[in-house]
Amino acid sequence: MMPKITKRLVESVKSQKKDYVVWDSDLPGFGLRVFASGKRSYVIQYRRDGRSRRYTIGLHGIWTAETARREAKVQLGRVAQGDDPAEERHEDRQAMTVQQLCERYVEDLHAGLILGKRGQPKRPSTVSTDIGRINGHIIPLIGKKRVRDLTKVDVTKMMNDIILGKTRATRKTKKLRGKTILRGGQGTATRAVGLLGGILTYASEAGIVDTNVAHGIRKPKDRVRDRRLTHSEYQLMGKILDKAERDENLATMVSIVRQIALTGCRRSEIIELRWSDVDLPNSCLRLSETKEGASTRPIGLAVVEFLETQSLRKEGPFVFPGVRGNNAFGNFPKQWSQLFENTELSDITAHVLRHSFASIAHELGFSEITIAALLGHSKGTVTSKYVHTLDSSLVMAADTVAGYISGLLTGNQFKQPAYAFDRSARKRSLDQFLDGVAMARDELGT
């Protein structure tokens, strides 16, 4: 005869060589499993789709006989309604974690299956940055959580932890003496949440989750994106660069910073600039791969003259070669810090120079479409689809902006930057243009 499972019974049962189950006399399907080790756990047994299924409620000690009996009634009631608690638990234990989702996402990144802008696979540099954020911030903070259990609260906490610098670290890379510096802060947190949102969109499309809990998270505004250099800060930067240029170890870095400032290019576009991308006769850079795809950028005379000088001591394929010659310059973050830390410009980044270039162009009266073309934004690339050489007005714009910034870096002060609508200036420019055309015709004998 089966006994009723009570506290006294549970404490009196003896272990045997093999596990066995004591079934309850009052509640069919409720039992006590006695392990050979002496441990005891509460279980229920039921049938589903012609198969016998066993569901473990939990270990004695955590559960008492009475609390386990109440839980057994709940679960057996669910079985009567058609549920399958054992299968649900199995699926629950097999549920994908955030780390496993990230690993699957990275595999598809490498396979070119994750598309970025313009529906194209993400660039290698973007893939590398994404993986850095995944391994450095997302996995350490929420990697063990199950994807389907993730909430907005979890994402917000991850974001706040990154802002507070809880994932800040310096790690070695596969390169000899290479290292990666992980920084916290608002900008890092905002971009990590954005990447997590992309990963969860990927999970949603794969049927792993129904909703993207990263959407709608209130992220801090990235103040770096609003930062612009004032005229006096340009002048201060010029002094800093002039002083640093005397150090042979910083000379290349100084040239890179100047060219970023004078072109508005992204730092990677200048650091990785190849001589094959340089078109001096047409005063432009023909970049085969950028964030916006292939891009043609007009460059000002100040940049052309620098590149002409640089070409005289060409070493390998890169305009700014690394120590080994065949590689691009590779010490940017460290030397950027050497240049600007402990100065009034310690808060700026290379991207601030790009925004500042656009701001100066705006001050000088150039239109949004012209500025977009100078910066290589997608909305400014229409002209390049129809002509093989750059519009002379774009070259003029590049000359003007680069010349103006170059003047600021050398300490000049300009009282009236908005020349575009100055009628006398326009007339002088037109007269010079017409005189040049007339001279060219005379030389050709036409």
Protein Blocks (a to p, Z undefined) as FASTA:
>chain_A
ZZdddfklmmmpccdfbdcddddfklghiacdddfkopacddddddeehiacdddfbdch
jacfklmmmmmmmmmmmmmnopafklmmmmmmmpccfklmmmmmmmmmmnopaccehhia
cdfklmmmmmmmmmmmmmmmmmmpcfklpcfklmmmmmmmmmnopmgccdddfbehiacd
ddedjklmmmmmmmmmmmmmmmmmnomambdfkgopacdddfklmpccdfklmmmmmmmm
mmmmmpmklmmmmmmmmmmmmnopafklmmmpcfklpcfknopaddfbdfkopadddddf
klmmmmmmmmmmgghjbfbdcfkopaccfklmmmmmmmmgoiaklmpcfklmmmmmmmmm
mmnopafklmmmmnopaklmmmmmmpmbdcfklmmmmmmmmmmmmmmmnopacfblblml
mmklmmmmmmmmmmmmmmmmmmnoZZ
